[in-house]
Amino acid sequence: SKPSTTPTPPLSNTDKGGLLSFKVGSEQGGLGFHPHYGASSTSDLLPGYLDMRLHNSMAQTITGLGVRYSLQCRNMYAASTTISLEYTHVGGDEWYFTPVPGTSHTTAAACSGSCPTSCGAADSTCWDSNKAVDVEITGLDWKAETPFFLRWTIESTADATNADGDICRMTDIEIIPFVYESGDLSLKFAPGAANGVDINYAEVLASENYTIAMTVYPAGHEFATDTTNMPRPGPSSPYTLVSSYDDATNVELNWVMSPLGVVSVTTTLPTPTTIWTSTATIPFDQWTSVALLHSYSDVGHVFKVYLGGVWVSESGTINSLPPFGGSTGNGTVRVGRRARADAVQDPYYGLMDEFQLWSKLRTDTEIYQDQDNKLLSTSDSALMAYFHFDSYHDGTTPNSATSSSLSAVVYNTSVDHPLSKISSSTLLSLTGGSVSCYDQHVITDGRVTCNFTVFNQFGQAKPTFDTSEFDARVIQGGGVIGPLDPDSTGVVWTFTFFAANYTGPSYIQVYTRHGDPLNGAPATIWTIPEVCRACEFRKTVTDPQGQSFDLFSCQSGGRRFLRRGNLVAGPTGGGICPQPGVQYPSPWSV
């Protein structure tokens, strides 16, 4: 047998910042049930329940919950079945479940002619009763460290004559917690709605710079309509972030993300061409701030992509490029689908917020500071279009946040005011995991390097480069904290703890600029004196590499510590520890 090793334990939910979202079931299966009338039999299910218990491990109260799933039933028995979703905060004997509107689905009472009883379960024609659910439960008061219950109520008309209800299954159950702040909404791009946002007559010449900024939450599955069978596929075609069409040249230019999330620039008219494929990958099913830049000089054109306020990818120089929007005042910029295509092609599915179009290059600092935030000023004449997607001033036109003459129209064929309360504004809250130090013991006047990881409140890694966002403190004990430095991703931060003339434990915690501590426990570092009483030589040890060293023991603060020193580090007899100022291979250990 091989020697066992102890792996580094994974971060707990609390360390990671709490619940993000999760799915139950797969594209091929899920939770199944079969209502049956069994008289006195234990298989009775009239009605029945499927309960899901959730726990809020965030550091704050959840006020909303997005719930998505697909439901299919086999209409193979005379008895029909009804399934609906309910929820409650209260447990014990006082449960009261609140129905969620729009979730009830009832199968036909008679067996479908295309699905006889002998039809096999693998035959997709049997699953001929479908329901796609995409709802947002708001007005919640789901406090931290408390449970929450979702319940699917199952009722059937099965009786002694028709003993079986229809067989049903649910799959891809997705739970998305969020914090709704009044007035902060986002735009939902959903299958069947054919959404797209047209910014009429926007134009930027090919010889001009521009910046497109937005916050996106692309859907990892194309949610089925009520008449579409499962399984629900993942993206099968590119998601169009923004597209432009120039009437004069018949050129359609697109910024798209592939089914894997990779950002690229393409033309689809007059000839489909990929101009540049970046190394930037936008994750699915979470909020990400995105900035897309085009710069022009005498040398040529250059594209850049920023994710989370940070530069990620840059193209080489491109010799020629069509204009973005148009060159004759007849151009169209369309968000969420191709600009010229009459049919809905390469549509974007998911949520989008805070769309901006600038006729200039924004700086790295501006892009970073304004990520996930509403702009404090909209008076810059280069800000051609800016939409919060928080409200409309008529049926289809979102309110503009600028004085620009450009307006937008949201096209949707089946959804009126397709706004979601799952807003990107919740990204403003930062949290993180435990403070972790590379060693737990240090001699007086020594130093230890520590780090912590930054998340938003939903457990998503959150690039942050502003040193004013955090404050590391020694909350008990002694010592000094050095400067806080982010790594190249802006997610992992490091700092140095400098031990003082203090013996005992020091506790270190990191706080946000609002004074809130990170979710994880503080780090503990023991400062060990270099000379202490009851200190004695133990033995000489040879390690597997053949290196010899002396092992010393020291009593301090009610604990006994061991430290190794090299053979020239002082007397090998008892009475004193290795002397101050001597460099040792490793620090004390408990």
N, C-alpha and C positions, 0 to 999 in steps of 0.2 A: 504494500500500500504506500501511497505517497504521503509525505507530511502534510497535515492540514494547515491552511493559512486562514487568517481572519480578515475578510474583506472589509473595506471601508464602508460603514453602514450608510444607506441612502438617506437623503434628507427626508424628514417627516413632512406631512402636509403643512404643519405649522411653520416649519423651517422654510418651506418653499413659498410661503405667502398665502396658502389656502387653496380652495377649490377653484379650478379653472373651468372645465367642462368635461363631460365624459359621455361615452356612448355605451349602450347595452345592446347586445345582439350583433349580428354581422349581416353582410349583404346576402347571405344564403340562408340565414336562420333567424333566431330570435327567441322571444317568449311565446310559447304556444298554449292554448287551452281549448277544451272541448266540453261545453256545458252538457250535462247529462241528467235526465230524470231517473232516479233510481229508487223511488218510493222510500223505503226505510234503509236503503243501501247507504254505505258511507261515501259513495261516489256522487251524492247529490251536489248540485252546484246551481241552486235557484234561490237567490242570485249568488254570485261568487265575487271574489275580490282578488286583485293583484295589487299588493302594497309595496311601495318602494320607500325605504327610510333613508333620508339624507341628513347629513350633519354639517353645520356651518363651522368650519375650522378657520375662517378668516378672522381678522382682528376688528371687524366692523359688522354692522347690521346690513343684511341684504334686503333690499326693498323690491326687487323684481326677479322673476325667474322665467327664462325662455325655455319652452318645452317643445321638442320636435320629435316626431316619430312617424313611421308608416305602418298602417294596419291592413291586413288582408284576411279575408274569410272565404271559406269554401261553401258555396250555396248548394249543399248536397243533401240537406234534410228539409223536411216540411216545416220544422220549427225554426223560427228566426231568432237571431241573437242581437242584442244591443250592447255596445261598449261605449262608456263615457269616462272622462277624466275628472277627478276631484282632488282637493288638497286640504290640508289642515296643519296648524301649528300645535294643536292641543293633543296630548296623549292621555293615557289612563282610561278611566271610565267616562270621561266627559268629551269624547271625540265628537267634533262636528265638522263634517266635510263640506266644502263649498264647491259646487259644480263649476267647471270651466266652460264658458260658452264656446260653441263652435267645434266641440270635440266629439259630440255624440254621433254614432254611426250604427245603423240598423241594417242587417242583411235581409234579403228578400225572404218571404215566408215559404215560397215554393222552390223546389230544386230547379236549378238552371238546366235548360235543355242541352246546353253544350258541355255540361259537367255531370254526367251520370254517376251514380254511387260507385261504380266500378272504376272510376277514373283514379289513376295513381296520384299520390301527393306530389310527385316530381313533375307532373304535367302542369305547366303554367296556366293552361286553360281552366283548371279547376279553381284557381284563385281569382274569382271574377267579381269580388266585392272588395273595393279598395277605399282607403281613406288616408289622406296625407294631413297631418296636424302640424301646424307651426303657429303657436300661440305665445303670448307674453302675459304672464300673471304679474300684476302690479299691485301697489298698495300693501305690500307685505311688511312685516316687522320681525323678520327672522334674525334674531340676535345671535351673536357669536357663541359658539359652544352649545348650541341648542339644536334639537332635531326638527325635521320638517318631513311631512308625509305626502306622497303622491299616491292616489288610489285609482285604479281602473275598476269601475263597477261593471260587472258582467251580468246581464239579465237575459233570460231566454223564455220563449213560449213553449219549450219542451214540456210534455206532460206524459201521462200514461199511454196515450195513443201514439204520440210522436216523441219518443224518449230522448232523442238526441237533438241538441242545438248545433248550429254550424261551427265547424272547426275554424279557429282563427289564430293568427300569429301577429306579433308586433316586432319590428326590428329597427335598428338604428335609432334607439331612444337617446336623444341628446339633451342634456341639461345644461343651461347657460345661466349662471347667476349674474346679476348686475345690480348696480345702484342707480336708480333713476333720480335725476335732478330736474326739477320742474323746468320745462321749456327746452331741455336738451334732447334733441331727437336725431335720428340718422335716416338715410334713405335706403329702403329695402329693394333690392333687385331680385325678383322671384320668378321662377319658371311659370309660364302661363300669363305673366303680367307684361312681358315684352318691354320692360323698362328701358329707358334711355333718356339722357338729359341733353337737349340741344341748346347750345349757346350760339345764338344766331349771329351771323356776320362777323364772328371773331376771326382775326387774321394776323398772322405773324409771318413776315417774309422770310425766305430761306436765308437771307443775309442778316437776320436779326436773332438776338438771343431770347430765350424764354425759359421760364420755370413753371412746372406744373406740380402742385402739392395737393395731397389728399390723405385721408386716413381710411384704410380699407379693412374689411373683415370678410375675406372671400370664403364662400361656403365650400367645405370639403366634399359635399354630396349635392347632386342635383335633385332637390326634393321632388318626389313624384306628385303628380296631380291626382285627384280623386279617381280618375279613370285609367291610371297608368299602373301596370303591374310592377311588383318588385322583382329583383332587387334594385335599390336606388344606386345608380352608378356614381362614381367620382367624375370629376371633369373629364370630358372626352374631347373637347376642343379648347382652343385658347380662350381665356377670359380677356375681353377688351377693356382696358382701363380707360383710355381716351383715344379717339380717332378723329381725323380731319379729312375733309374732301374739298379739293379745289376745282370749281366748275370749269375754269379756263383751261386747265391741263388734264382734267379727268384723272387726277391722282388722289388715291386714298392712302393716307399715312397713319400708322397705328402704333401706339404703345400697348403691348399685350403681355400677359403672363401665361406661360404654358400650363398644361394640366399638372405639371410638377411645381409650378410657382415661379419658374425662371422668367425674368423680365427681358423682353427683346423689342426691337423697333422693326416694323415691317411695312411694306406697301402691298396692298391687295388689288389695286388698280393703277395703271392698266395691266401690269403683269405682277403676279405674286412674287415678292422678293423679300428675303430676310436681310435687312441692312446691317444689323448688329445684334448679337446675342450677348447679354451681360453675364456676369457671375453672380448677380443678385437674385436671391430666392425669397419670395414673399411667402410666409407661412399661412396655411389655411386655418380657419376656425379660431382666429384671434385677431385683435386689433394691431395694426402696424401703420406707422406714419411713413409715407412714401413721398419722395421728391424726385422729379424727372427733369433733367436740365439739358438744354441744347445751347452750345456756344459756337459762334462763328468768328473766323478771322480770315486774313488773306491766305492762310495756309489751307484752311478747309473747315470741316464741321467736326464737333466732338460732342458725344453724349455722356451723361453721368447719371448714376442712380444713387440715391441716399435712402437708407432704411433706418427707422428709429432716430432720425436726425443725424446719422453718421454716414459719411461717404463709404460706398461699398464697391462700386464698379465704374470703370471709365473706358470708353472706346478709344481706339486709335483715331487718327485723322481720316475723315471721309471726304472725298473730293467734291462730290456733288450731291445735292439733296433738294427735294421739292419743298415748297413752303408749308408751314403748319396752319391749317385753316383755309386760307385762300390768298390770292394775289390781286384780285380784282374787285373786292368788296362783296363777292358772292360765295365766300367760303363758309363751311359749317364745321363746328367742333361739336362732337357728340361724345358724351361720357357714358360708358357702360355697354356700348355696342358699336358696330361699324357705322361710319358716318354716311356712306353712300348706298350701302346695300338696302334694297327695298324690303327684303325679308329680314327677319331677325337672325343675324349671323354672328357667331363668336360672342354671344352675350356674356356679360359679367353677372355672376350670381353671388349674393351675399349682401353685406351692408357697406355703405360709404358715407363719409362725413367730411366736413370742412374742406370743400374743393376750392382751390385757388389757381388762377391763371395769371402769370406775370409776364410782362414784355421786357424782362431783364433777367440777368443771372443773380440769384440771391446768394449771399455769402454763406460760408460754412457756419458761422456764428448765428446768422439769422435763421437758417434752416434748423439748427439745433435748438435755439431758444424758442422757436414758434411751433415745434413739433407738439402735437396733441393739445395745443392751446388755441383758443380763439385769438385772432389778431387784436392787439390793443389799439392799433391805429389802422384806418383804411383810407387815409387821405393820399397815399402814394399814387401818383398818376399812372405808374407802371402796373398797378394792380387792376388788370382788365376785368376780372370776374372773381367773385367770392360768394360762395353759398354755404350757409350753415346746415341747410336741409332741416331746419327746425319748424318752419311754418310756410304757409302759402298765402298769397293775397287774392288768389282766385282758385279755380278748380285744379289747375295744372302748373301754375307758375310759382316757383319757390321765391321767397323774399330774398332780394339781393342785399348783401352787406356793404356794397360800395355805391358810389354815385355814378359809376360807369353807365353808359347807355346800353351796354350789353345786357340782354335778358336771357332767361333760360325757360325751357318748357320741358316738363317731365312727361314722357310718353308712357302710358300704361294702358293695356287693353282690358284688364279685369280687376284692377285694384284702384280704389279711390283713395287719394292721399296715402301713398305707400310709405308711411313713416314708421320707424321703429323706435321704441324707448330704450333699446340697447345702444346707448350713445357712447362715442369715443371719449366723452368728457370724463368718464370714470378712470381714464388712464392717468389723470393728474395725481392720483394718490400713489406714493411710492412706499414700498416696504422691502423686506429682505429676510434672509435667513440668519442663523446664528453667526456671531463673530467667532472666527476660528484662527488660532495662532499656531505657528509651526512648532512651538515648544511650550510646555507648561511651566518650565523652571528656568530661572535666570539668576546669575549672581548680581550683587549690588553693582550699580553703574553699568550693568550689561544691557543688552537689547534683544528684543524678539520681534519678528515680523508677523503681522496678523492680516486677515482679510475678511471680507464679507461680500455677499452677492446681492444685487439689486433686482427686485421684482416690482411689478405693479400689484394691486390688491387681488388680482385674479391668478397670481402665480406665474405670470408670463415674464420672462427675462426682459428687463427694461434698460436699454442703453442710456446712461446718464453721465455727462461729463462735467457738469457744473459743481465745483467743489463746495459751493454754498448750500447744496442740497442736504449735506450730512455733517454731523458733529460727533466725533468719537470722544468719549469721556471715561475717566477713571472714576467709577461711581463709589468705590470703596477701596481703601488701601492707599498706596503711594505710587508715583511714577508720572511720566510725561508722555503725551501722545504726539508723534510727529505728523507731518503733512499727510493728507489723504490723496492717493493717486489712483485713477482708474486705469485699467488695462486698455488694450487697443479696441476692445469691444464695448467698453463703457459699462459692462455688467459686473465684473469682478474688481473690487477696490482693495488696495493694500495700504497699510500704515505700519509704523514702527513704534513699539512700546519701549521706552527707556526707563529702566529700573532706577529707583532712587535709593538713598540710604535707609531702607525700610525692609524689615524682615517679616515675611508672612504673605498671605494672599492678596492680590489686587484683582478687582473685578472691572472688566471693560465692556462698555455697551456703546452702540452707535444709535444716534437719534436723527430723525428727519429734521428739516429746518422748522417744522411746525412743533417740534418738541416731542414727537411720538417715537418711542423706542422701536427698533426692529423686532419682528415677531419672535425670533429665537432667543435662547438664553444667553446671558453675557459670558464672555470668555474669562477664565480664571488663570492667573499666572502667579506662581510662588516665587518670591525673591529669597534666595538662599545666601546666607553670609559665607564669605570665603574662609573665615576663621570662627569656629564655634566650639563650645564645650562638648565633651564626650565624643570627640572626633578621633578616630583611630584607623590605622591601616588594617585592612582585612586580608587581602591576598593578592598575589600576582596572577593575572589571567592572560592566556594566549588565545586570541580570536582565530576564527577559521582561516584568515588570511596570513596567519603567522605573526601578527603584530602583538607584542606584549605590552601590558599596562598594569598599573597598580590600582586596586580598588579600595576606596576609602569610605568610611561611614561617618555620618554626622547627625547629631540629635539637635533638632530646632523646632520650637513651637509645638511640641508634643508629637512630632513626626520624626521618623528616621529616614535619612536620605543617603543615597549612594552616588559616588562620583568616581569616574576613572581619571587617572592622571598618568602621564608618561613616566618612564623609569627615572628620568632626570628631574622630576618635579619636586624633589625634597626628600626628607628622611623617609625611610620605609618602615620605621617603627611607629608605635602609637604616640598619642599625646597632642599632636597638632595636625591640622589639615594642610594640604598643599598651599603654598604661600600666595598672597595677592600678586597680581602682575604676571603670573605664569600662564601661558596659553595652553589650554587643555583641549583634547579632541572632542569632548562632549560635555554638556552641562550636567547638573545634578538631576537625579530622577528619584521619585518616591519609592 
